């Protein structure tokens, strides 16, 4: 087994962005101070309001933010983009592909100014008017633009298109660009019922970042009066502190590392969390993540 350093904890700013009901909301400056105080060595910055929107952060603002990061002994590991290449596919007369590419271009500029090596992007939600094969040429052009800034695009296995590990691997092979890699996370293959270690070994050589969050399943049923019984539905998932859910991060992360991945592991609290969204509860869960990662 290769001798690799410990996993380096990274905190995603979405965790303190107030994006779900009841979640504490910190401005970006306060979030950075929080991440440093909690003991994180790097951060993943949400590239939309209320954090790092390209509308609010030009070159000068990003350079000042980089100075703040350095003063707190932090680095920006990833700039987290929020794109959807199938947006408004019903109206092909509107150049949405170009609009999305322009946004990714702007994200890469900000990432270069911040010293962030990776811009996380999505693929597309399924849409009847969207042709998934167009992802290949779109991602290839986006990667070429990212290369101009010395930045790598990390495609997260999040949106419908290419969310499965095999489909993501096929997509990366088709794009075939050194600046288009994977931001491969465990929660998608876990929910899809895949073997996490096998999926991680498969994607490890192509992975530039991974984000973690843990969940417990909550059974759901719909009452059927005529049968005087309940019809089972797709279970819901409840976000919980790391290590108390069903996702086997030990197997996943060790397989990633054994496959050659040596980057940071980001923690995100991006959906309603057991215990609520108070700043105290968010802090407790963030500290628990650092302890969990160290124990691996």
C-alpha positions in Angstrom: 0.0 0.0 0.0 1.4 3.4 -0.9 2.5 5.7 1.9 0.4 8.8 1.7 -0.1 11.7 4.1 -3.2 12.1 6.1 -6.3 13.4 4.4 -6.4 17.2 4.5 -9.7 18.7 5.8 -11.3 21.4 3.6 -14.5 23.2 4.5 -17.1 24.2 1.8 -18.5 27.7 2.4 -22.0 26.5 1.4 -22.0 25.1 5.0 -22.4 28.6 6.4 -24.3 30.2 3.5 -27.9 30.1 4.7 -29.0 28.0 1.7 -31.5 25.9 3.6 -34.2 26.9 6.1 -32.7 27.6 9.5 -29.1 27.4 8.4 -26.8 30.1 9.9 -25.5 32.6 7.2 -22.1 34.1 7.5 -20.6 36.6 5.0 -17.5 35.3 3.2 -15.0 37.1 5.4 -16.6 35.7 8.6 -16.7 32.2 7.0 -12.9 32.3 6.3 -12.2 33.3 9.9 -14.5 30.5 11.1 -12.8 27.9 8.9 -9.4 28.9 10.3 -10.6 28.9 13.9 -12.1 25.4 13.5 -8.8 24.0 12.3 -9.3 23.6 8.5 -6.3 24.0 6.2 -8.2 24.9 3.1 -11.6 26.0 1.9 -14.0 25.4 -1.0 -15.7 28.6 -2.0 -19.3 28.7 -3.2 -19.2 30.8 -6.4 -22.6 32.5 -6.0 -24.2 34.9 -3.6 -24.0 35.4 -0.7 -20.4 34.3 -1.1 -18.1 34.6 -4.2 -20.3 35.8 -7.0 -18.4 36.7 -10.2 -20.6 39.9 -10.2 -19.2 41.0 -6.9 -15.6 39.7 -7.1 -13.4 41.1 -9.8 -9.7 40.7 -10.0 -8.9 43.3 -7.3 -11.4 41.8 -4.9 -10.1 38.3 -5.5 -6.5 39.4 -4.9 -7.5 41.0 -1.6 -9.4 37.8 -0.7 -6.3 35.8 -1.5 -4.3 38.0 0.9 -6.9 37.3 3.6 -6.7 33.6 3.0 -2.9 33.7 3.4 -3.1 35.7 6.6 -5.4 33.0 8.0 -3.0 30.2 6.8 -5.7 29.0 4.5 -5.8 28.2 0.8 -8.6 28.0 -1.7 -8.6 24.5 -2.9 -11.6 24.7 -5.1 -14.0 27.3 -6.5 -17.4 25.7 -6.6 -19.4 26.6 -9.8 -23.1 26.1 -10.2 -23.9 25.5 -13.9 -26.5 23.4 -15.8 -25.8 22.9 -19.5 -29.4 21.9 -20.1 -30.8 25.2 -18.8 -33.8 26.4 -20.9 -33.2 23.8 -23.5 -36.8 24.5 -24.8 -35.5 27.7 -26.3 -32.5 27.0 -28.6 -32.6 30.5 -30.0 -31.1 31.8 -26.8 -27.4 31.0 -26.6 -27.5 29.3 -23.2 -24.5 27.2 -24.0 -22.4 30.3 -24.7 -23.8 31.9 -21.5 -22.8 29.0 -19.4 -19.4 28.8 -21.0 -18.9 32.5 -20.4 -19.7 32.0 -16.7 -17.2 29.1 -16.4 -14.6 31.3 -18.1 -15.3 34.0 -15.5 -15.0 31.4 -12.7 -11.6 30.2 -14.1 -10.3 33.8 -14.0 -11.4 34.2 -10.4 -9.8 30.8 -9.5 -6.5 31.9 -11.1 -6.5 35.1 -9.1 -7.3 33.2 -5.9 -4.6 30.6 -6.5 -7.3 27.8 -6.7 -6.2 25.0 -8.9 -9.7 23.6 -9.5 -13.1 24.9 -10.6 -15.9 22.4 -9.7 -18.6 22.3 -12.4 -21.8 20.2 -13.0 -23.1 18.5 -16.2 -26.8 18.9 -16.8 -30.2 17.9 -15.4 -32.2 15.7 -17.7 -34.4 17.6 -20.1 -36.4 16.2 -23.0 -35.0 18.9 -25.4 -31.4 18.4 -24.3 -29.0 16.1 -26.2 -26.5 14.7 -23.7 -23.9 14.2 -26.4 -23.5 17.9 -26.6 -21.8 17.7 -23.2 -18.7 16.4 -24.8 -17.9 19.4 -27.1 -19.1 21.8 -24.4 -16.8 20.4 -21.7 -13.9 20.2 -24.2 -14.3 23.9 -25.0 -14.7 24.8 -21.3 -11.5 22.8 -20.5 -9.5 24.5 -23.2 -10.6 27.9 -21.7 -9.7 26.7 -18.2 -6.2 25.7 -19.5 -5.6 29.3 -20.5 -5.7 30.2 -16.8 -3.8 27.2 -15.5 -7.0 25.8 -13.9 -8.5 22.3 -14.1 -12.2 21.7 -14.3 -13.6 19.1 -11.9 -16.9 17.5 -13.1 -18.9 16.5 -10.0 -21.0 13.4 -10.2 -24.0 15.4 -9.1 -26.5 16.3 -12.0 -28.4 13.7 -13.9 -26.1 13.4 -16.9 -23.0 11.2 -16.1 -23.8 10.9 -12.4 -23.0 7.2 -12.4 -19.3 6.4 -12.0 -19.1 4.4 -15.3 -20.9 7.2 -17.2 -18.6 9.8 -15.7 -15.6 7.8 -16.7 -17.0 7.5 -20.3 -17.6 11.2 -20.4 -14.1 12.1 -19.3 -12.7 9.7 -21.9 -14.8 11.3 -24.6 -13.8 14.8 -23.7 -10.2 13.7 -23.6 -8.7 16.9 -22.3 -6.0 17.1 -19.5 -7.9 20.0 -17.9 -11.1 18.1 -17.5 -11.1 15.8 -14.6 -13.5 14.5 -11.9 -14.7 15.9 -8.6 -15.8 12.4 -7.5 -17.9 12.2 -4.4 -19.2 9.1 -2.4 -22.8 10.1 -1.8 -24.0 9.5 -5.4 -22.6 5.9 -5.8 -23.8 5.2 -2.2 -27.4 6.3 -3.1 -27.2 4.4 -6.4 -26.2 1.2 -4.6 -22.7 0.9 -6.1 -19.7 -0.6 -4.3 -17.9 2.5 -3.0 -14.4 1.1 -3.0 -14.7 -0.2 -6.5 -16.1 3.1 -7.8 -13.4 5.0 -6.0 -10.6 2.8 -7.4 -12.0 3.3 -10.9 -12.2 7.1 -10.7 -9.1 7.8 -8.5 -6.7 8.4 -11.4 -9.0 11.0 -12.8 -10.1 12.7 -9.5 -8.9 16.2 -8.5 -11.2 16.8 -5.6 -13.8 15.0 -3.4 -16.5 16.4 -1.2 -18.1 14.5 1.8 -21.4 14.6 3.7 -23.0 11.7 5.6 -26.7 10.7 5.6 -29.2 8.3 7.2 -32.1 6.9 5.4 -35.7 7.7 6.4 -38.3 5.2 5.1 -41.3 6.8 3.4 -44.8 5.4 2.8 -48.1 6.5 1.3 -51.3 5.3 2.9 -53.7 3.4 0.6 -57.2 3.4 2.2 -58.6 0.7 -0.1 -56.0 -1.7 1.0 -55.8 -0.5 4.6 -52.1 -0.5 4.2 -49.0 1.6 3.2 -47.3 1.8 -0.1 -43.5 2.1 0.1 -41.9 5.1 -1.5 -38.3 6.1 -2.2 -36.6 6.7 1.1 -35.6 10.2 2.1 -32.1 10.9 3.3 -31.3 13.0 6.4 -27.9 14.7 6.7 -26.1 13.7 9.9 -22.6 14.2 11.4 -19.8 12.3 9.7 -19.5 8.7 10.7 -23.2 8.3 11.8 -24.6 7.7 8.4 -24.7 4.8 6.0 -22.0 6.0 3.6 -18.8 4.0 4.1 -16.2 6.8 3.8 -13.4 4.7 5.2 -13.7 2.3 2.2 -14.3 5.1 -0.2 -11.5 7.4 0.8 -8.9 4.7 1.4 -9.6 3.3 -2.1 -9.3 6.9 -3.6 -6.0 7.3 -1.8 -4.7 3.9 -2.8 -5.6 4.7 -6.4 -3.4 7.8 -6.2 -5.6 10.6 -5.0 -3.8 12.9 -2.5 -5.9 16.0 -2.6 -8.1 17.6 0.1 -11.5 16.2 1.3 -14.1 19.0 1.6 -17.0 18.8 4.1 -20.3 20.3 3.2 -23.5 20.9 5.1 -25.7 21.8 2.2 -29.1 20.3 3.3 -31.1 20.3 6.5 -28.8 18.7 9.2 -29.8 16.7 12.1 -29.7 19.0 15.1 -30.6 22.1 13.1 -28.8 24.9 11.4 -27.6 27.0 14.3 -24.0 28.2 14.1 -23.2 26.0 17.2 -24.5 22.9 15.5 -22.7 23.6 12.3 -19.5 24.2 14.3 -20.0 20.9 16.2 -20.4 19.0 12.9 -17.4 20.7 11.3 -15.2 19.7 14.2 -16.6 16.2 14.1 -15.6 16.0 10.5 -12.0 16.9 11.3 -11.8 14.3 14.0 -13.4 11.7 11.7 -10.9 12.4 8.9 -8.0 12.3 11.3 -9.1 8.9 12.6 -8.9 7.4 9.1 
